[in-house]
Amino acid sequence: MTDEENLDADGDLGFTPAVVDNAGRAAASPATRRRRAGFRRRAASLAVLVGALTAVGGGYAMLAPSSGADDSTMTSADIEAGRQLYNNSCITCHGANLEGIAGRGPTIVGTGSADVYFQVSTGRMPAPVQGAWELRKVPKFNEKETLQLGAFVQSKGGGPEVPAADANLRGGPEELGEGGELFRLNCASCHGATGHGAPLSAGKIAPDLYRSTDRQLYTAMQVGPENMPVFANNQITPEQKRAIIGYVQAMKESKDPGGAGLGRIGPVAEGLVIWTAGLGVLMVSILWIGARL
């Protein structure tokens, strides 16, 4: 190639000079710089997308209502399992469509999973016969089966839902005063001032509350089983329900030092019981001796 061709191809110097940056490194070509810029733009876009998805997912996790570890996973398979349990144990009284059967059982359409949980977890249902009230018994179904049965009833007519397994249903110590006042206003007239239960009219009773769990107490207020009224959220708010439950459970957990509690009328000293019983024995002995003489 002639010198003139070299000058035309490579400029006046006959070659393409290397561009060196301030640090002495060879500068990248325009094509390389474009590739690097494109890569940086794609990386930045990916980072923005990941950040947006993380923010949305985190926000949903914080704001969405939690439904508990066990009950939040109620699937169509669980509802089908609940249907099988219903057909085996409930259909003869409550009917194929939950509409109830005269003389056997009422309709449970719209009662929801909360009512199912209270009735089944306390052993009141399934009941052998229909009566004015049902005694608490050993439950026939375990916790999972109870939730499945409730999910089936919920799927048929809606209604109040059972609280989540991990829901905080008990008020703290700072709410005991409020819980006690609410209990005396709304509950003590039937269940007694100490929650030990009391008789009602027509051979019915208000049961004691000392064997009830937080979930059972809450669902009872939601649905009003048997003779109990329904305490909707516009009557007793969820926060007030938690305060009542905290008060009831505090009564159950506190001790009665000094003697027999006698339904918290006491404590009564053992000496008083012995004295009263001793007087009775003494009177019987006197009467027996007098009759012999």
Summary of the structure (lengths in Angstrom):
residues: 293
radius of gyration: 37.2
end to end distance: 157.0
largest distance: 159.4
contacts: 760
relative contact order: 0.08
helix: 53%
strand: 3%
